[in-house]
Amino acid sequence: MGVIIMKATSSASPDTSHVFLTLDALRGVAAIAVMTFHYSGEFGHQFFPHGYLAVDFFFMLSGFVLTFAYQTKLDRGWTTRSFLVTRLVRLYPLYFIGLVLGIFLNTMHDHSSHLHPGARTISILILDGLLLLPAVGVPTRDHIIFPYNQPAWSLFFEVAANIFHALFLRRRSWKFLLGTLGVVAMAFIYSIRKFGTIDFGVSQPHAFYTFSRVLFSYLIGMLLLMVWKSGKVRLRVHPFFVAILLLLSLGAPAMPQFKTMYDLLLVVLFFPVLLLVGASSQPGPRLVKLCHWLGISSYAVYMLHVPCSRLLDGVRHSLARSSDNQHPWASIISILFTIMLALLLDRFYDIPVRTFLRRKLASTTASPRITTTIAS
């Protein structure tokens, strides 16, 4: 998952001062749903059987909001390098924290389990991690392409989609985007048939095919922005109900015989409608702070929830009376800890580091100034 910018200012594009607060909230709600999906073991119940689809929603949001914030500059010649640097400045600091935590936790696990991957393998994995590259062709546990922090797979493909956007999607008409989407859709359907699910991307056998999953939602997001900017579609619903609809869609019972079809309906139909509704709806004064809070915490929650869960393994073990018992308090503690850590890191680490990096790179990354963020 990458990061989504919900507000930007730019003299080149006056309309980028618009604030999508409801989309901020949806991004935060989706991040919490993914976290709960991964923490469900101790609850003894999976509250969000389709929680993995939140990643597809992230990619769709990313296509929508990044196009909104940056397309004018890209169309006027902003370099791919500058765009990529701007994205990495936003994404890398929290990714780096997750990587460092993952390296530490993996090292401790390997030591306690008497596992010895080998110095060469470890060096390659760390180098790949530092360069935000997937571990392809290197032995990893369960063939995970980002073994030190599994959610980083979506971050890599988010950056890949950003590069594709900057290289090939400048000054393009809706017809061109729709045609590109058609080609990507065929590759996406082929990939779903190959793996029997939409939930692919985290492991090595999936790596090449995941581009179709990411670009499918990303391109839909770009097209939805055109629809929204036309002013012909304005679907306004109270943000609370929009968030509830998202949670209900991710929490629907998973029936094996209909699961893939349901997932496709969400990605192809429901998520686009929900995004348009969210873009057209604004919260009242009482909800503004909550929407902002959900937005600023979302990327850190997504990027750090797996390392945080592993950090708290000791808490889970201390609560366990037997290996068969489920302990919901362990997941509740993990969720609260992750959210608190996300807010603290955003304020005292992520924002200062990004501010420092932008100042250092100001001469080469003349881009819209980011003033509020959520993650894809």
Secondary structure, DSSP 8 states (H G I E B T S, - for coil): ---EEEEEE-TT-GGGG---HHHHHHHHHHHHHHHHHHTGGGGTS-S-TTGGGHHHHHHHHHHHHHHHHHHHHHHTT--HHHHHHHHHHHHHHHHHHHHHHHHHHHHHHHHHTT----HHHHHHHHHHHHTT----SS--GGGBSSTT-TTHHHHHHHHHHHHHHHHH-SS--HHHHHHHHHHHHHHHHHHHHHHTSS---SBGGGGGGHHHHHHHHHHHHHHHHHHHHHTS------HHHHHHHHHHHHHS---TTTHHHHHHHIIIIIHHHHHHHHHH----HHHHHHHHHHHHHHHHHHHHHHHHHHHTHHHHHHH-SSTT---HHHHHHHHHHHHHHHHHHIIIIIHHHHHHHHHHTTTT----EEEEEE--
